[in-house]
Amino acid sequence: MGAVVFEHVPVAELPEKWRARLAKAGNALVTVRIEEEAQAAPGASAEQFADDPLFGMWRDREDMADVPGYVRRIRASRFEDDGSRNK
């Protein structure tokens, strides 16, 4: 399926949620492109990647035993507890 393209659409005619994401005046014109999203292959599983030499390369890392804790630690300098960026 190809893309559907609408050219020269006034921002004021877009759905409210779309307008909120644009920093354009209501009389500005935009192009809207709508494409079908690719679907993930059904049945993708660990077995599919088991022969890949990179699969599981970090499984023995003791510093990553607590994955959520590890990620929180490395993100701590950039993000607040609520997920917003540090200023």
Phi and psi in degrees as a GROMACS rama.xvg file:
@    title "Ramachandran Plot"
@    xaxis  label "Phi"
@    yaxis  label "Psi"
@TYPE xy
-84.5921  178.505  GLY-2
-86.4169  151.957  ALA-3
-103.907  126.471  VAL-4
-122.506  128.9  VAL-5
-115.549  117.815  PHE-6
-103.046  152.824  GLU-7
59.9675  44.7891  HIS-8
-91.1682  124.309  VAL-9
-63.7909  135.358  PRO-10
-55.7584  -35.2319  VAL-11
-61.9744  -20.747  ALA-12
-92.6207  -4.12962  GLU-13
-76.6657  157.31  LEU-14
-57.6381  150.084  PRO-15
-54.7515  -42.5185  GLU-16
-63.727  -34.7102  LYS-17
-70.0836  -44.157  TRP-18
-59.5622  -37.9145  ARG-19
-63.2024  -27.1049  ALA-20
-86.6181  -10.1846  ARG-21
-103.042  138.768  LEU-22
-100.214  54.0959  ALA-23
-123.733  152.394  LYS-24
-68.0611  154.22  ALA-25
-60.3248  -23.9141  GLY-26
-92.2879  0.461777  ASN-27
-69.9153  153.003  ALA-28
-107.516  141.257  LEU-29
-133.701  166.23  VAL-30
-110.954  130.05  THR-31
-109.665  125.091  VAL-32
-119.824  124.563  ARG-33
-117.577  121.714  ILE-34
-123.244  150.392  GLU-35
-72.807  135.052  GLU-36
-77.4585  141.046  GLU-37
-68.2208  138.087  ALA-38
-91.0224  142.334  GLN-39
-66.969  146.615  ALA-40
-63.8136  128.763  ALA-41
-65.9772  142.012  PRO-42
79.3818  14.5866  GLY-43
-62.0029  128.989  ALA-44
-146.272  173.868  SER-45
-59.0599  -35.5498  ALA-46
-60.5111  -31.5396  GLU-47
-63.3935  -29.8052  GLN-48
-107.511  2.96179  PHE-49
-59.3648  -29.7962  ALA-50
-81.9739  -9.67004  ASP-51
-72.8352  126.507  ASP-52
-63.1268  -19.9544  PRO-53
-85.8195  -14.0248  LEU-54
-64.9584  121.814  PHE-55
78.2194  17.7233  GLY-56
-64.9439  -19.6991  MET-57
-107.981  9.2847  TRP-58
-63.8768  -25.1576  ARG-59
-96.3786  8.44607  ASP-60
-77.5004  114.226  ARG-61
-66.1567  -31.1197  GLU-62
-72.1109  -9.42258  ASP-63
-112.667  17.0488  MET-64
-60.6243  -39.8263  ALA-65
-100.929  89.1228  ASP-66
-60.5908  -50.219  VAL-67
-59.0119  -39.112  PRO-68
-65.3448  -41.1544  GLY-69
-60.8075  -46.9337  TYR-70
-64.6212  -41.4603  VAL-71
-59.206  -41.5859  ARG-72
-63.3999  -45.7117  ARG-73
-74.5282  -22.7497  ILE-74
-89.0617  -14.1033  ARG-75
-54.8867  -36.8859  ALA-76
-74.2891  -15.1842  SER-77
-110.472  -23.2254  ARG-78
-129.933  147.514  PHE-79
-78.7887  170.86  GLU-80
-61.3079  -28.7415  ASP-81
-85.3829  1.95495  ASP-82
95.9986  -9.11872  GLY-83
-77.5984  157.3  SER-84
-72.999  145.113  ARG-85
-65.2596  149.776  ASN-86
